């Protein structure tokens, strides 16, 4: 005779395992826990601020880590409180807002993928070109609407080609930490959004 408790237990474990292991299908980057060499191409000891599109009143504040991690917040203004999140282990509510992602280097391009965690997740793709003077320009910022169940993200103000490329401003920091994790990112940490 089949034990219904065992069947129920197996079903619950299967559902939980699937839910914990799932992420958007178009999130293709995996965290490698290896130095990417990006610090030899650009300055990563600080944060960048770029305008989000040609006529947007929003900005992206972001920074890169040597091991392929990427931290970004879309903001209407750069506040001291948000800078504190990027530099210190602040426990402010605003520090829960920035999103983690992964980047890859492809020639003079930095290609990023970030997951918005709501619903079943939504991947935001942002690409940056490294210029000869080691500065950056944002060349694309988009979602793939067919891969999201978030109605407000289906109308994300995407651009595959930035019509108004401008150099992104860089602001050095004395230190930077993984604001949502207790271990400073300047050390070898075990954080892994997707392994």
C-alpha positions in Angstrom: 0.0 0.0 0.0 1.2 3.4 -0.9 2.0 5.7 2.0 0.3 9.0 1.3 2.5 10.9 3.7 5.6 9.8 1.8 4.0 10.8 -1.5 3.0 14.2 -0.1 6.5 14.7 1.3 8.1 13.9 -2.0 5.8 16.3 -3.9 6.5 19.1 -1.4 10.2 18.7 -1.7 10.0 18.6 -5.5 8.0 21.8 -5.6 10.3 23.6 -3.2 13.4 22.4 -5.0 12.1 23.6 -8.3 11.1 27.0 -6.9 14.4 27.6 -5.3 16.4 26.6 -8.4 14.3 28.5 -10.9 15.2 31.8 -12.4 14.2 33.5 -15.6 15.2 31.5 -18.7 16.9 34.4 -20.3 19.2 34.9 -17.4 22.2 33.1 -19.0 25.2 34.4 -17.0 26.5 32.2 -14.2 28.6 33.5 -11.3 32.1 32.1 -11.8 33.8 33.4 -8.6 36.9 34.4 -10.7 38.7 37.7 -11.3 37.5 39.1 -14.6 40.4 41.5 -15.1 38.0 44.5 -15.3 40.0 46.5 -12.9 42.8 46.6 -15.5 40.4 48.2 -18.0 38.4 50.7 -15.9 38.4 52.0 -12.3 36.2 49.8 -10.2 37.0 51.4 -6.8 33.9 53.5 -6.8 30.5 54.0 -8.4 29.2 55.2 -11.8 26.2 57.4 -12.5 24.6 57.6 -15.9 21.4 59.1 -17.3 18.8 56.5 -18.1 18.1 57.2 -21.8 18.1 60.5 -23.7 15.2 62.4 -22.1 14.9 60.5 -18.8 14.9 62.1 -15.4 16.2 58.9 -13.9 19.7 57.8 -13.4 21.5 54.5 -12.9 24.0 54.3 -10.0 26.1 51.2 -10.3 29.5 49.6 -9.6 31.4 46.5 -10.6 33.3 44.0 -8.5 36.4 42.1 -9.7 34.7 38.7 -9.5 31.9 39.5 -12.0 29.3 40.9 -9.7 27.4 44.1 -10.5 25.3 46.3 -8.2 22.8 48.8 -9.6 20.1 51.2 -8.5 17.8 53.2 -10.7 17.3 56.6 -9.0 15.9 60.1 -9.5 18.8 61.6 -7.6 22.1 60.5 -6.0 21.6 60.9 -2.2 24.2 60.6 0.6 22.1 57.8 2.0 22.4 55.8 -1.2 26.2 56.5 -1.5 26.4 55.2 2.1 24.8 52.0 0.9 27.5 51.6 -1.8 30.4 52.4 0.5 29.4 51.1 3.9 27.4 48.3 5.4 24.5 50.6 6.0 21.3 49.1 7.3 19.1 51.8 5.9 15.8 50.7 4.2 17.1 52.3 0.9 19.9 49.7 0.9 17.5 47.0 0.1 16.7 48.6 -3.2 19.8 48.1 -5.4 19.8 44.9 -7.5 22.6 42.4 -7.9 23.7 41.1 -11.3 26.5 39.5 -13.2 28.7 41.0 -15.9 30.8 39.5 -18.7 33.6 41.2 -20.7 33.4 40.8 -24.5 36.2 42.8 -26.0 35.6 46.5 -25.1 32.0 45.8 -23.9 30.8 45.1 -20.4 27.5 43.1 -20.7 25.3 42.9 -17.6 22.3 40.8 -16.6 20.3 41.8 -13.5 17.2 40.0 -12.1 14.3 41.9 -10.7 13.0 39.5 -8.1 9.3 40.2 -8.2 6.9 37.6 -9.7 8.9 35.0 -11.5 11.7 37.5 -12.1 12.6 39.7 -15.0 16.1 40.1 -16.5 17.3 43.6 -17.3 20.2 43.8 -19.8 22.5 46.7 -19.7 25.6 47.0 -21.9 28.5 49.5 -21.5 31.3 50.3 -24.0 34.8 51.0 -22.6 36.4 54.0 -24.3 40.1 54.5 -24.9 40.4 56.8 -21.9 39.0 54.1 -19.6 35.6 55.8 -19.3 32.3 54.2 -20.1 29.2 54.9 -22.1 25.9 53.1 -21.8 25.0 51.6 -25.2 21.9 49.5 -24.3 19.3 49.0 -21.6 16.4 46.7 -22.2 14.2 43.8 -21.1 12.8 41.0 -23.2 9.0 41.5 -22.6 8.2 37.9 -23.7 10.2 36.7 -20.7 8.4 38.6 -17.9 5.1 38.3 -16.2 5.5 41.7 -14.7 3.1 44.0 -16.5 5.0 47.2 -15.6 8.3 45.7 -16.9 6.8 44.8 -20.3 6.7 48.6 -20.9 10.2 49.2 -19.5 11.8 52.1 -21.4 14.1 49.9 -23.4 16.7 50.9 -25.9 18.9 48.5 -27.9 21.0 51.4 -29.2 21.5 54.5 -27.1 20.8 57.5 -29.4 22.5 59.9 -27.0 25.7 58.2 -25.7 27.4 60.3 -23.0 30.4 59.5 -20.9 29.3 58.1 -17.6 30.5 59.9 -14.5 32.8 58.0 -12.0 33.0 58.7 -8.3 35.8 57.1 -6.3 35.0 55.5 -2.9 37.5 54.7 -0.1 35.9 51.3 0.2 32.9 49.4 -1.1 30.9 46.6 0.5 28.2 44.1 -0.5 25.5 46.2 1.2 23.0 43.3 1.5 25.7 40.9 2.7 27.8 41.1 5.9 31.1 40.2 4.2 33.0 43.1 2.5 33.4 42.6 -1.2 37.0 43.7 -1.1 37.6 40.3 0.4 37.0 36.9 -1.3 33.3 36.3 -0.5 31.0 33.4 -1.2 27.9 35.4 -2.4 26.3 33.8 -5.4 23.1 35.0 -6.9 23.1 32.1 -9.3 25.8 29.5 -9.3 
